[in-house]
Amino acid sequence: MTLKSALSIPVLLTGLIVFSRPAGAKGALEPSNDSSPFAQLKLNASASTCMQDTEIPSNELAVIDDAAISFVRAAIGSDPGAAYGELSDTAKTSTSEKQFESYMRMAVDPFAPFAGLAITHTYLANVSGTPQDNRVICGTLSEPENWVSFNVEPSSRQAWVLIDAKARNNSWTFAAWLIPVGGIWRVNSLNAGVSTLANQSAADLWKTAEREHCRQHSFNAFILYNTALQLSVRGPLFEYGIASAIREKLSNTPSPALFQGKPPFIWQLGHDQFQVINAGALAVAGKIYLDIAYLVKPWKNYQEVDQEDRSLIKSFATTIPEYSAVFAGIIAEAHAIGGSQGYRTVAVVHNGSLEILPPPSGER
């Protein structure tokens, strides 16, 4: 199928919206960075404290949560501009109303509508002085799945609120950073991104990756570790403790041969060779597929590129049969060299065999 006709298949994408310029940040809008601003987390030397959820006085928790969810509900609605007035002065200085609306449209609209908005966690930090790396850690450090790390402003009281919502194939998490301005809680920054893949969280995928690593399925483990890492990072300002554990694992585990060097990677699969741009996990209809994006010469008709896709799928399945242990199928995503053409071919694992689906009826 052409890429245009396949837009109903959402890819794993973390859309980042950062409105403020916190201490040490490079700019008002930064791309998500899977290499953490710190390689190894350390305890803060400042006298900062952090409370979470029911530890926060109920009246203050209610006010913070209401401000956060009201902002997110407006920001992902039909008129994102309605939420702009709820930003902090710092955020407004860094981001105009037009930019704000553009960011929301770019990151959110392709995955809308969102349903079932619900607050999952609230963290309230009292910062005294300047914490190391301008970060505060909240939770139990001995349990990677039960602590978080986030940016803070020096010497102030501030909160982070996590709000989950259901999109088409995945759950999303909105991480809102709030600061009090004149007694009113205002949003200082917001990150919006995928938090589950086919109902599997970062912790779920991490556990599966560990199992695949023990089975010496290095390709599967590498893809799943990186996918889990993407799900555990809410931009450069907030992340779960599990992200640090995953980074450590990746840093101590050699990359599979297929991912040596820089993209495009040259994949020698049997007698065939392919220029692979990227490979990753993708959720389709509640299942996780392996999506392989690669470069091919421009084509004149779909039959040409469809054969290229089929060749990639068959060669990969023969060379790396371990994929079927965790993936429901393979998606070959062809991109024309030097052009804008794109085409996808889907293969599903059915009764232990790989079945390549025919092109849509309009392209036969």
Secondary structure by P-SEA (a helix, b strand, c coil): cccccccccccbbbbbbbcccccccccccccccccccccccccccccbbbbccccccaaaaaaaaaaaaaaaaaaaccccccccccccaaaaaaccaaaaaaaaaaccccccccccccccbbbbbbccccccccccccccccccccbbbbbbccccccbbbbbbbbcccbbbbbbbbbbbcccbbbbcbbbbbbcccccccaaaaaaaaaaaaaacaaaaaaaaaaaaaaaaccccccccaaaaaaaaaaaacccccccccccccccccccccccccbbbbbbcccbbbbbbbbcccccccaaaaaaaaaaaaaaaaaacccccccccbbbbbbbcccccbbbbbbbbbcccbbbbbccccccc
